[in-house]
Amino acid sequence: MEKIVQFLESKGIRPTAMRLMTYKRLAELNVAISLGDLEKDFKISERSTLFRTMKAFEEKGIVHQIEDGTGVIKYALCEENCECEVGNDLHLHFHCNNCNETVCLTEHKIPHINLPDGYITEDINLVVKGICEKCSGNLD
C-alpha cells in the first residue's frame, strides 16, 4: 500500500482511503471497468466520491476513459509515463462481443491522423470489436 501512497502523492493526489482502494482495485484488473461495476466492488462507497476519485485520477493521468460502444464509459489505468493525449500514447482498445470485457492494447498505437484544414482533433478513440483471446479458445 505504501507504493500506492507514494505514487498518488507523486501525481499530486492526496491518498485518501477511497483513492487507495480504487487504485488498488484498478491495478488488480486486466480489463477496463465502468464506474457502476467499480462501485459494486466496494461494500461501502458513495457514487459521488468514487466519481470524483476517477475524475481526479483522469486529470492527473492515472486513468483514461474508454468509450467502447456499449454506452457506458469505462476506465483503465494508464501506463507509466503515459501522456494520454492526442498525438501521444494513444492506443487501441478491444471490446469482446462474447464476454463484454474491454482491454487496452497498449502495444498497438494509433497513428497520427492528418485531418483537412479547419478541423481540430480533440479526442481519438479506436475500439476494435470481436472475440477476445480468452473467449476464442472457448468457441471450439
C-alpha positions, 0 to 999 in steps of 0.5 A, spaced: 500 500 500 505 504 501 507 504 493 500 506 492 501 512 497 507 514 494 505 514 487 498 518 488 502 523 492 507 523 486 501 525 481 499 530 486 493 526 489 492 526 496 491 518 498 485 518 501 482 511 503 477 511 497 483 513 492 487 507 495 482 502 494 480 504 487 487 504 485 488 498 488 482 495 485 484 498 478 491 495 478 488 488 480 484 488 473 486 486 466 480 489 463 477 496 463 471 497 468 465 502 468 464 506 474 457 502 476 461 495 476 467 499 480 462 501 485 459 494 486 466 492 488 466 496 494 461 494 500 461 501 502 462 507 497 458 513 495 457 514 487 459 521 488 466 520 491 468 514 487 466 519 481 470 524 483 476 519 485 476 517 477 475 524 475 481 526 479 485 520 477 483 522 469 486 529 470 492 527 473 493 521 468 492 515 472 486 513 468 483 514 461 476 513 459 474 508 454 468 509 450 467 502 447 460 502 444 456 499 449 454 506 452 457 506 458 464 509 459 469 505 462 476 506 465 483 503 465 489 505 468 494 508 464 501 506 463 507 509 466 509 515 463 503 515 459 501 522 456 494 520 454 493 525 449 492 526 442 498 525 438 501 521 444 500 514 447 494 513 444 492 506 443 487 501 441 482 498 445 478 491 444 471 490 446 469 482 446 462 481 443 462 474 447 464 476 454 463 484 454 470 485 457 474 491 454 482 491 454 487 496 452 492 494 447 497 498 449 502 495 444 498 497 438 498 505 437 494 509 433 497 513 428 497 520 427 491 522 423 492 528 418 485 531 418 483 537 412 484 544 414 479 547 419 478 541 423 481 540 430 482 533 433 480 533 440 479 526 442 481 519 438 478 513 440 479 506 436 475 500 439 476 494 435 470 489 436 470 481 436 472 475 440 477 476 445 483 471 446 480 468 452 473 467 449 476 464 442 479 458 445 472 457 448 468 457 441 471 450 439 
